[in-house]
């Protein structure tokens, strides 16, 4: 049989179109838990990455935050059915590494896509490497730092002006020290009739814990000594922090039994003067204001110093790879995952629009972030007072500490249980769960 001429083959391929000439993009599956305002920015990054190149196509699925997410990851690892890449919390590393859910990422692998451990916030890297040494393989990271996120305070300038507590600089007056701040809250309530503080306090394992831990940390409290669980401070500092929260609630200065969405709505509808929440709700505020759907002027501030030292609950989002031993990533898929991680990190100015402090130093120290509003209202001060949870498995998002706090400490806010009984039962439960 006569063979067709090579020029004819080339012509046929050209006429067949790009479907023949170029391979379909390699699919990459991502899991995230970004159901807050920052989820919009994550979606933007995924879409932008897909549009920036044709080799890979990332599809991200948002799963429920907390216990459900980390249970899904672990069962997926066991079954060999995981995502290729996922968001993760630094606070969950001790549990995730110990359970074998995370694949280590070497510095050499990051260098293959133009990144290195030294490119990231050294505090986050050191904290992460301590987890690696304690629960996994020393000298590696089990996730690439994406940000630092912390508890901040959003404020309604119109209500504060009406109450006479907004300074000429556009920032609240009367926020330094617990007695002064409580007096300011009472003044707001009396002058405006609005709720002084809204926060997520019902059907939420995270909100009450984050606020209590902030107060507890400001009082110098610690739950770990010499790397081991130590709950002795619960009988003193722990009770005092819970009492502060309870006293605000009993005086009608803060809401109780309000789920996350309703708590945010109380603030965005102008019914609350302050909102204690994570910086991840910044895009919610920015978008509402931009679209003319926010009926007041607002600001954001770092959590004020109410007790002995400045401190605010903090955690870090990380980009991690599930440790799927049954169906490990191919070399080609790993390259795609690392390429995606590098893109997200190098475009972390987009992620900063989610309210977070980028971990990638060129973006963290860049001019764009310094000029970004409202981030520049709180980011410098907030970065100085971050207070991470102890890096032991009982702590962290999705950890047993959250469930124990919800079951035994949160009910004390509304008087369903005494402070003493709440702390006693909390201690017993955490001790039992940590064994």
MARLOTI-274392 format. One record per residue (C-alpha): residue number from 1; z, y, x. Coordinates in nm, 2 decimals. Layout:
BEGIN
+-----+--------+--------+--------+
! num !      Z !      Y !      X !
+-----+--------+--------+--------+
! NUM !      Z !      Y !      X !
...
+-----+--------+--------+--------+
This chain:
BEGIN
+-----+--------+--------+--------+
! num !      Z !      Y !      X !
+-----+--------+--------+--------+
!   1 !   0.00 !   0.00 !   0.00 !
!   2 !  -0.09 !   0.35 !   0.12 !
!   3 !   0.22 !   0.56 !   0.20 !
!   4 !   0.23 !   0.91 !   0.05 !
!   5 !   0.19 !   1.20 !   0.28 !
!   6 !   0.52 !   1.38 !   0.39 !
!   7 !   0.38 !   1.71 !   0.27 !
!   8 !   0.33 !   1.56 !  -0.08 !
!   9 !   0.70 !   1.44 !  -0.08 !
!  10 !   0.82 !   1.78 !   0.01 !
!  11 !   0.61 !   1.94 !  -0.26 !
!  12 !   0.75 !   1.70 !  -0.51 !
!  13 !   1.11 !   1.78 !  -0.41 !
!  14 !   1.05 !   2.15 !  -0.44 !
!  15 !   0.90 !   2.11 !  -0.78 !
!  16 !   1.19 !   1.89 !  -0.89 !
!  17 !   1.42 !   2.19 !  -0.85 !
!  18 !   1.76 !   2.25 !  -0.70 !
!  19 !   1.92 !   1.95 !  -0.88 !
!  20 !   1.74 !   1.73 !  -0.63 !
!  21 !   1.76 !   1.95 !  -0.32 !
!  22 !   2.13 !   2.03 !  -0.34 !
!  23 !   2.42 !   1.80 !  -0.42 !
!  24 !   2.66 !   1.88 !  -0.71 !
!  25 !   2.99 !   2.05 !  -0.60 !
!  26 !   3.27 !   1.81 !  -0.51 !
!  27 !   3.53 !   1.83 !  -0.79 !
!  28 !   3.89 !   1.92 !  -0.69 !
!  29 !   4.17 !   1.87 !  -0.95 !
!  30 !   4.46 !   2.11 !  -0.94 !
!  31 !   4.79 !   2.10 !  -1.13 !
!  32 !   5.00 !   2.41 !  -1.19 !
!  33 !   5.30 !   2.52 !  -1.39 !
!  34 !   5.20 !   2.89 !  -1.42 !
!  35 !   5.26 !   2.96 !  -1.79 !
!  36 !   5.40 !   3.31 !  -1.73 !
!  37 !   5.21 !   3.63 !  -1.67 !
!  38 !   5.11 !   3.52 !  -1.32 !
!  39 !   4.90 !   3.23 !  -1.47 !
!  40 !   4.63 !   3.48 !  -1.54 !
!  41 !   4.61 !   3.57 !  -1.17 !
!  42 !   4.60 !   3.20 !  -1.07 !
!  43 !   4.31 !   3.14 !  -1.31 !
!  44 !   4.13 !   3.44 !  -1.16 !
!  45 !   4.18 !   3.29 !  -0.81 !
!  46 !   4.04 !   2.96 !  -0.91 !
!  47 !   3.74 !   3.11 !  -1.08 !
!  48 !   3.68 !   3.34 !  -0.79 !
!  49 !   3.69 !   3.05 !  -0.54 !
!  50 !   3.44 !   2.85 !  -0.75 !
!  51 !   3.21 !   3.15 !  -0.76 !
!  52 !   3.24 !   3.22 !  -0.39 !
!  53 !   3.08 !   2.89 !  -0.28 !
!  54 !   2.89 !   2.59 !  -0.41 !
!  55 !   3.04 !   2.30 !  -0.22 !
!  56 !   3.35 !   2.26 !  -0.43 !
!  57 !   3.46 !   2.30 !  -0.80 !
!  58 !   3.83 !   2.34 !  -0.87 !
!  59 !   3.96 !   2.26 !  -1.22 !
!  60 !   4.32 !   2.36 !  -1.27 !
!  61 !   4.54 !   2.23 !  -1.55 !
!  62 !   4.87 !   2.41 !  -1.65 !
!  63 !   5.15 !   2.17 !  -1.72 !
!  64 !   5.50 !   2.25 !  -1.85 !
!  65 !   5.73 !   2.42 !  -1.60 !
!  66 !   6.04 !   2.24 !  -1.47 !
!  67 !   6.15 !   1.89 !  -1.52 !
!  68 !   5.83 !   1.78 !  -1.70 !
!  69 !   5.61 !   1.90 !  -1.42 !
!  70 !   5.79 !   1.73 !  -1.14 !
!  71 !   5.83 !   1.41 !  -1.35 !
!  72 !   5.45 !   1.41 !  -1.40 !
!  73 !   5.40 !   1.46 !  -1.02 !
!  74 !   5.63 !   1.17 !  -0.93 !
!  75 !   5.50 !   0.93 !  -1.19 !
!  76 !   5.15 !   1.02 !  -1.08 !
!  77 !   5.23 !   0.94 !  -0.72 !
!  78 !   5.37 !   0.61 !  -0.81 !
!  79 !   5.07 !   0.52 !  -1.02 !
!  80 !   4.82 !   0.66 !  -0.78 !
!  81 !   4.69 !   0.91 !  -1.03 !
!  82 !   4.75 !   1.26 !  -0.91 !
!  83 !   4.59 !   1.60 !  -0.87 !
!  84 !   4.43 !   1.68 !  -0.54 !
!  85 !   4.63 !   2.00 !  -0.49 !
!  86 !   4.92 !   2.16 !  -0.68 !
!  87 !   5.16 !   2.44 !  -0.70 !
!  88 !   5.51 !   2.36 !  -0.61 !
!  89 !   5.86 !   2.52 !  -0.57 !
!  90 !   6.02 !   2.55 !  -0.23 !
!  91 !   6.35 !   2.48 !  -0.40 !
!  92 !   6.22 !   2.13 !  -0.51 !
!  93 !   6.11 !   2.03 !  -0.16 !
!  94 !   6.44 !   1.84 !  -0.08 !
!  95 !   6.39 !   1.62 !  -0.39 !
!  96 !   6.01 !   1.59 !  -0.36 !
!  97 !   6.01 !   1.51 !   0.01 !
!  98 !   6.29 !   1.26 !  -0.03 !
!  99 !   6.11 !   1.08 !  -0.32 !
! 100 !   5.79 !   1.06 !  -0.12 !
! 101 !   5.59 !   1.28 !  -0.35 !
! 102 !   5.45 !   1.52 !  -0.09 !
! 103 !   5.19 !   1.47 !   0.18 !
! 104 !   5.27 !   1.65 !   0.50 !
! 105 !   5.03 !   1.92 !   0.61 !
! 106 !   4.99 !   1.97 !   0.99 !
! 107 !   4.94 !   2.30 !   1.17 !
! 108 !   4.61 !   2.15 !   1.31 !
! 109 !   4.49 !   2.08 !   0.96 !
! 110 !   4.55 !   2.44 !   0.86 !
! 111 !   4.38 !   2.57 !   1.18 !
! 112 !   4.07 !   2.38 !   1.07 !
! 113 !   4.03 !   2.64 !   0.79 !
! 114 !   4.15 !   2.94 !   0.98 !
! 115 !   4.52 !   2.93 !   0.90 !
! 116 !   4.84 !   2.85 !   1.10 !
! 117 !   5.21 !   2.82 !   1.03 !
! 118 !   5.26 !   3.14 !   1.22 !
! 119 !   5.05 !   3.33 !   0.96 !
! 120 !   5.33 !   3.31 !   0.70 !
! 121 !   5.66 !   3.46 !   0.63 !
! 122 !   5.88 !   3.31 !   0.90 !
! 123 !   6.19 !   3.29 !   0.67 !
! 124 !   5.99 !   3.07 !   0.43 !
! 125 !   5.85 !   2.86 !   0.71 !
! 126 !   6.19 !   2.80 !   0.87 !
! 127 !   6.35 !   2.71 !   0.53 !
! 128 !   6.06 !   2.47 !   0.46 !
! 129 !   6.08 !   2.31 !   0.81 !
! 130 !   6.45 !   2.26 !   0.76 !
! 131 !   6.37 !   2.05 !   0.45 !
! 132 !   6.11 !   1.86 !   0.65 !
! 133 !   6.36 !   1.77 !   0.92 !
! 134 !   6.63 !   1.68 !   0.68 !
! 135 !   6.43 !   1.47 !   0.43 !
! 136 !   6.09 !   1.39 !   0.58 !
! 137 !   5.90 !   1.43 !   0.90 !
! 138 !   6.02 !   1.70 !   1.15 !
! 139 !   5.77 !   1.96 !   1.27 !
! 140 !   5.54 !   1.97 !   0.97 !
! 141 !   5.52 !   2.15 !   0.64 !
! 142 !   5.50 !   1.97 !   0.30 !
! 143 !   5.35 !   2.28 !   0.14 !
! 144 !   5.18 !   2.61 !   0.24 !
! 145 !   5.39 !   2.91 !   0.14 !
! 146 !   5.22 !   3.13 !  -0.12 !
! 147 !   5.49 !   3.38 !  -0.21 !
! 148 !   5.85 !   3.48 !  -0.26 !
! 149 !   5.95 !   3.55 !  -0.62 !
! 150 !   6.27 !   3.69 !  -0.73 !
! 151 !   6.47 !   3.83 !  -1.02 !
! 152 !   6.41 !   4.20 !  -1.09 !
! 153 !   6.49 !   4.45 !  -1.37 !
! 154 !   6.23 !   4.60 !  -1.59 !
! 155 !   6.33 !   4.92 !  -1.76 !
! 156 !   6.21 !   5.13 !  -2.06 !
! 157 !   6.20 !   5.49 !  -1.93 !
! 158 !   6.18 !   5.64 !  -2.28 !
! 159 !   6.51 !   5.47 !  -2.39 !
! 160 !   6.68 !   5.56 !  -2.07 !
! 161 !   6.58 !   5.92 !  -2.11 !
! 162 !   6.71 !   5.92 !  -2.46 !
! 163 !   7.04 !   5.78 !  -2.33 !
! 164 !   7.05 !   6.04 !  -2.05 !
! 165 !   7.05 !   5.78 !  -1.77 !
! 166 !   6.70 !   5.82 !  -1.62 !
! 167 !   6.71 !   6.02 !  -1.30 !
! 168 !   6.46 !   6.29 !  -1.20 !
! 169 !   6.30 !   6.04 !  -0.97 !
! 170 !   6.21 !   5.82 !  -1.26 !
! 171 !   6.47 !   5.55 !  -1.17 !
! 172 !   6.78 !   5.46 !  -1.37 !
! 173 !   7.11 !   5.62 !  -1.28 !
! 174 !   7.44 !   5.44 !  -1.30 !
! 175 !   7.34 !   5.10 !  -1.17 !
! 176 !   7.55 !   5.07 !  -0.86 !
! 177 !   7.87 !   4.86 !  -0.91 !
! 178 !   7.97 !   4.64 !  -1.20 !
! 179 !   8.19 !   4.89 !  -1.38 !
! 180 !   7.94 !   5.17 !  -1.35 !
! 181 !   7.65 !   4.95 !  -1.46 !
! 182 !   7.85 !   4.82 !  -1.76 !
! 183 !   7.94 !   5.18 !  -1.86 !
! 184 !   7.57 !   5.26 !  -1.84 !
! 185 !   7.48 !   4.97 !  -2.07 !
! 186 !   7.74 !   5.09 !  -2.33 !
! 187 !   7.60 !   5.44 !  -2.31 !
! 188 !   7.25 !   5.31 !  -2.38 !
! 189 !   7.37 !   5.10 !  -2.68 !
! 190 !   7.57 !   5.39 !  -2.83 !
! 191 !   7.30 !   5.65 !  -2.77 !
! 192 !   6.99 !   5.45 !  -2.88 !
! 193 !   7.10 !   5.16 !  -3.08 !
! 194 !   6.87 !   4.94 !  -2.87 !
! 195 !   6.98 !   4.62 !  -2.70 !
! 196 !   7.08 !   4.72 !  -2.34 !
! 197 !   6.96 !   4.40 !  -2.17 !
! 198 !   6.72 !   4.12 !  -2.28 !
! 199 !   6.70 !   3.80 !  -2.09 !
! 200 !   6.59 !   3.45 !  -2.16 !
! 201 !   6.91 !   3.27 !  -2.27 !
! 202 !   6.81 !   2.99 !  -2.51 !
! 203 !   6.61 !   2.68 !  -2.48 !
! 204 !   6.55 !   2.77 !  -2.12 !
! 205 !   6.70 !   2.59 !  -1.82 !
! 206 !   6.60 !   2.87 !  -1.58 !
! 207 !   6.69 !   3.21 !  -1.71 !
! 208 !   7.08 !   3.18 !  -1.75 !
! 209 !   7.10 !   2.99 !  -1.42 !
! 210 !   6.90 !   3.26 !  -1.23 !
! 211 !   7.12 !   3.55 !  -1.36 !
! 212 !   7.45 !   3.36 !  -1.30 !
! 213 !   7.33 !   3.26 !  -0.95 !
! 214 !   7.25 !   3.62 !  -0.87 !
! 215 !   7.59 !   3.74 !  -0.97 !
! 216 !   7.76 !   3.45 !  -0.79 !
! 217 !   7.56 !   3.52 !  -0.47 !
! 218 !   7.65 !   3.89 !  -0.49 !
! 219 !   8.02 !   3.79 !  -0.50 !
! 220 !   7.97 !   3.59 !  -0.18 !
! 221 !   7.98 !   3.25 !  -0.36 !
! 222 !   7.83 !   2.94 !  -0.20 !
! 223 !   7.78 !   2.59 !  -0.34 !
! 224 !   7.72 !   2.41 !   0.00 !
! 225 !   7.92 !   2.40 !   0.32 !
! 226 !   7.80 !   2.24 !   0.64 !
! 227 !   7.50 !   2.11 !   0.46 !
! 228 !   7.70 !   1.93 !   0.19 !
! 229 !   7.78 !   2.00 !  -0.17 !
! 230 !   8.10 !   2.20 !  -0.21 !
! 231 !   8.19 !   2.33 !  -0.55 !
! 232 !   8.53 !   2.47 !  -0.46 !
! 233 !   8.41 !   2.83 !  -0.52 !
! 234 !   8.33 !   2.75 !  -0.88 !
! 235 !   8.70 !   2.78 !  -0.97 !
! 236 !   8.71 !   3.14 !  -0.85 !
! 237 !   8.38 !   3.31 !  -0.79 !
! 238 !   8.20 !   3.08 !  -1.03 !
! 239 !   8.43 !   3.16 !  -1.31 !
! 240 !   8.41 !   3.54 !  -1.23 !
! 241 !   8.03 !   3.54 !  -1.24 !
! 242 !   8.03 !   3.35 !  -1.57 !
! 243 !   8.29 !   3.58 !  -1.71 !
! 244 !   8.08 !   3.88 !  -1.63 !
! 245 !   7.78 !   3.73 !  -1.82 !
! 246 !   8.01 !   3.63 !  -2.11 !
! 247 !   8.17 !   3.98 !  -2.13 !
! 248 !   7.83 !   4.15 !  -2.15 !
! 249 !   7.74 !   3.91 !  -2.43 !
! 250 !   8.06 !   3.95 !  -2.63 !
! 251 !   8.01 !   4.33 !  -2.62 !
! 252 !   7.66 !   4.31 !  -2.75 !
! 253 !   7.52 !   4.43 !  -2.42 !
! 254 !   7.29 !   4.13 !  -2.36 !
! 255 !   7.13 !   3.88 !  -2.59 !
! 256 !   7.22 !   3.52 !  -2.62 !
! 257 !   7.04 !   3.21 !  -2.75 !
! 258 !   6.70 !   3.38 !  -2.72 !
! 259 !   6.41 !   3.18 !  -2.59 !
! 260 !   6.18 !   3.31 !  -2.31 !
! 261 !   5.90 !   3.44 !  -2.52 !
! 262 !   6.13 !   3.62 !  -2.77 !
! 263 !   6.32 !   3.77 !  -2.48 !
! 264 !   6.01 !   3.92 !  -2.33 !
! 265 !   5.90 !   4.04 !  -2.67 !
! 266 !   6.23 !   4.23 !  -2.72 !
! 267 !   6.14 !   4.44 !  -2.42 !
! 268 !   5.77 !   4.48 !  -2.47 !
! 269 !   5.82 !   4.59 !  -2.83 !
! 270 !   6.06 !   4.87 !  -2.71 !
! 271 !   6.38 !   4.71 !  -2.86 !
! 272 !   6.56 !   4.66 !  -2.53 !
! 273 !   6.62 !   4.91 !  -2.25 !
! 274 !   6.63 !   4.66 !  -1.96 !
! 275 !   6.48 !   4.31 !  -1.91 !
! 276 !   6.62 !   4.08 !  -1.65 !
! 277 !   6.34 !   3.85 !  -1.55 !
! 278 !   6.13 !   3.73 !  -1.26 !
! 279 !   5.87 !   3.95 !  -1.10 !
! 280 !   5.61 !   3.71 !  -1.25 !
! 281 !   5.60 !   3.92 !  -1.57 !
! 282 !   5.46 !   4.22 !  -1.39 !
! 283 !   5.10 !   4.13 !  -1.50 !
! 284 !   5.22 !   4.12 !  -1.86 !
! 285 !   5.34 !   4.47 !  -1.84 !
! 286 !   5.04 !   4.60 !  -1.64 !
! 287 !   4.80 !   4.45 !  -1.89 !
! 288 !   4.98 !   4.58 !  -2.20 !
! 289 !   5.00 !   4.93 !  -2.05 !
! 290 !   4.63 !   4.92 !  -1.94 !
! 291 !   4.52 !   4.82 !  -2.29 !
! 292 !   4.73 !   5.08 !  -2.47 !
! 293 !   4.95 !   4.82 !  -2.63 !
! 294 !   5.28 !   4.92 !  -2.47 !
! 295 !   5.44 !   5.21 !  -2.66 !
! 296 !   5.66 !   5.34 !  -2.37 !
! 297 !   5.66 !   5.42 !  -2.00 !
! 298 !   5.82 !   5.15 !  -1.79 !
! 299 !   5.94 !   5.09 !  -1.43 !
! 300 !   6.06 !   4.79 !  -1.22 !
! 301 !   6.35 !   4.78 !  -0.98 !
! 302 !   6.51 !   4.53 !  -0.75 !
! 303 !   6.83 !   4.38 !  -0.89 !
! 304 !   7.11 !   4.64 !  -0.82 !
! 305 !   7.42 !   4.57 !  -0.61 !
! 306 !   7.69 !   4.51 !  -0.86 !
! 307 !   7.95 !   4.33 !  -0.64 !
! 308 !   8.02 !   4.28 !  -0.27 !
! 309 !   7.66 !   4.25 !  -0.14 !
! 310 !   7.30 !   4.28 !  -0.25 !
! 311 !   7.16 !   3.95 !  -0.36 !
! 312 !   6.90 !   3.82 !  -0.61 !
! 313 !   6.80 !   3.47 !  -0.70 !
! 314 !   6.47 !   3.38 !  -0.52 !
! 315 !   6.23 !   3.09 !  -0.47 !
! 316 !   5.89 !   3.04 !  -0.33 !
! 317 !   5.57 !   2.90 !  -0.48 !
! 318 !   5.39 !   2.67 !  -0.24 !
! 319 !   5.05 !   2.50 !  -0.23 !
! 320 !   5.11 !   2.13 !  -0.18 !
! 321 !   4.92 !   1.80 !  -0.17 !
! 322 !   5.05 !   1.50 !  -0.37 !
! 323 !   5.12 !   1.20 !  -0.15 !
! 324 !   4.88 !   0.96 !  -0.32 !
! 325 !   4.90 !   0.65 !  -0.10 !
! 326 !   4.71 !   0.43 !  -0.35 !
! 327 !   4.41 !   0.67 !  -0.37 !
! 328 !   4.44 !   0.90 !  -0.07 !
! 329 !   4.21 !   1.20 !  -0.03 !
! 330 !   3.89 !   1.14 !   0.15 !
! 331 !   3.82 !   1.35 !   0.46 !
! 332 !   3.56 !   1.54 !   0.26 !
! 333 !   3.81 !   1.60 !  -0.03 !
! 334 !   4.09 !   1.70 !   0.21 !
! 335 !   3.85 !   1.96 !   0.37 !
! 336 !   3.78 !   2.10 !   0.02 !
! 337 !   4.15 !   2.12 !  -0.07 !
! 338 !   4.23 !   2.30 !   0.26 !
! 339 !   3.94 !   2.53 !   0.21 !
! 340 !   4.07 !   2.62 !  -0.14 !
! 341 !   4.42 !   2.68 !   0.00 !
! 342 !   4.28 !   2.91 !   0.27 !
! 343 !   4.08 !   3.11 !   0.01 !
! 344 !   4.39 !   3.16 !  -0.21 !
! 345 !   4.60 !   3.27 !   0.09 !
! 346 !   4.35 !   3.51 !   0.22 !
! 347 !   4.30 !   3.66 !  -0.12 !
! 348 !   4.67 !   3.68 !  -0.19 !
! 349 !   4.63 !   4.04 !  -0.29 !
! 350 !   4.51 !   3.90 !  -0.62 !
! 351 !   4.82 !   3.68 !  -0.64 !
! 352 !   5.04 !   3.98 !  -0.56 !
! 353 !   4.90 !   4.12 !  -0.89 !
! 354 !   5.12 !   3.85 !  -1.05 !
! 355 !   5.42 !   4.04 !  -0.92 !
! 356 !   5.50 !   3.82 !  -0.63 !
! 357 !   5.55 !   3.90 !  -0.26 !
! 358 !   5.27 !   3.72 !  -0.07 !
! 359 !   5.38 !   3.48 !   0.21 !
! 360 !   5.06 !   3.53 !   0.41 !
! 361 !   5.15 !   3.80 !   0.66 !
! 362 !   4.81 !   3.99 !   0.68 !
! 363 !   4.83 !   4.05 !   0.31 !
! 364 !   5.21 !   4.11 !   0.30 !
! 365 !   5.18 !   4.38 !   0.56 !
! 366 !   4.85 !   4.52 !   0.44 !
! 367 !   4.77 !   4.86 !   0.29 !
! 368 !   4.66 !   4.71 !  -0.04 !
! 369 !   5.01 !   4.57 !  -0.12 !
! 370 !   5.18 !   4.89 !  -0.01 !
! 371 !   4.97 !   5.09 !  -0.26 !
! 372 !   5.00 !   4.83 !  -0.55 !
! 373 !   5.19 !   4.95 !  -0.85 !
! 374 !   5.44 !   4.87 !  -0.99 !
! 375 !   5.50 !   4.62 !  -0.70 !
! 376 !   5.57 !   4.91 !  -0.46 !
! 377 !   5.86 !   5.01 !  -0.68 !
! 378 !   6.07 !   4.70 !  -0.61 !
! 379 !   5.91 !   4.48 !  -0.34 !
! 380 !   6.06 !   4.64 !  -0.03 !
! 381 !   6.42 !   4.64 !  -0.17 !
! 382 !   6.38 !   4.30 !  -0.34 !
! 383 !   6.26 !   4.13 !  -0.01 !
! 384 !   6.59 !   4.24 !   0.16 !
! 385 !   6.82 !   4.06 !  -0.09 !
! 386 !   6.66 !   3.73 !  -0.16 !
! 387 !   6.91 !   3.45 !  -0.22 !
! 388 !   6.76 !   3.10 !  -0.22 !
! 389 !   6.92 !   2.79 !  -0.37 !
! 390 !   7.09 !   2.55 !  -0.12 !
! 391 !   6.83 !   2.31 !   0.02 !
! 392 !   6.99 !   1.99 !  -0.11 !
! 393 !   6.83 !   1.76 !  -0.37 !
! 394 !   7.07 !   1.84 !  -0.66 !
! 395 !   6.93 !   2.20 !  -0.66 !
! 396 !   6.59 !   2.34 !  -0.72 !
! 397 !   6.35 !   2.38 !  -1.02 !
! 398 !   6.35 !   2.07 !  -1.22 !
! 399 !   6.67 !   1.95 !  -1.05 !
! 400 !   6.99 !   1.83 !  -1.21 !
! 401 !   7.17 !   2.16 !  -1.15 !
! 402 !   6.96 !   2.33 !  -1.42 !
! 403 !   7.03 !   2.07 !  -1.68 !
! 404 !   7.40 !   2.07 !  -1.60 !
! 405 !   7.42 !   2.45 !  -1.62 !
! 406 !   7.24 !   2.45 !  -1.95 !
! 407 !   7.46 !   2.18 !  -2.10 !
! 408 !   7.80 !   2.32 !  -1.99 !
! 409 !   7.78 !   2.68 !  -1.86 !
! 410 !   7.54 !   2.84 !  -2.11 !
! 411 !   7.75 !   2.75 !  -2.42 !
! 412 !   8.04 !   2.96 !  -2.27 !
! 413 !   7.83 !   3.27 !  -2.30 !
! 414 !   7.87 !   3.26 !  -2.68 !
! 415 !   8.23 !   3.13 !  -2.68 !
! 416 !   8.13 !   2.77 !  -2.78 !
! 417 !   8.34 !   2.66 !  -2.49 !
! 418 !   8.60 !   2.83 !  -2.27 !
! 419 !   8.51 !   2.95 !  -1.92 !
! 420 !   8.76 !   2.71 !  -1.77 !
! 421 !   8.63 !   2.41 !  -1.96 !
! 422 !   8.27 !   2.51 !  -1.89 !
! 423 !   8.33 !   2.53 !  -1.51 !
! 424 !   8.53 !   2.20 !  -1.51 !
! 425 !   8.26 !   2.01 !  -1.70 !
! 426 !   7.99 !   2.16 !  -1.49 !
! 427 !   8.16 !   2.06 !  -1.17 !
! 428 !   8.22 !   1.70 !  -1.29 !
! 429 !   7.86 !   1.66 !  -1.40 !
! 430 !   7.71 !   1.80 !  -1.08 !
! 431 !   7.94 !   1.59 !  -0.87 !
! 432 !   7.84 !   1.28 !  -1.06 !
! 433 !   7.46 !   1.36 !  -1.05 !
! 434 !   7.47 !   1.42 !  -0.67 !
! 435 !   7.62 !   1.08 !  -0.59 !
+-----+--------+--------+--------+
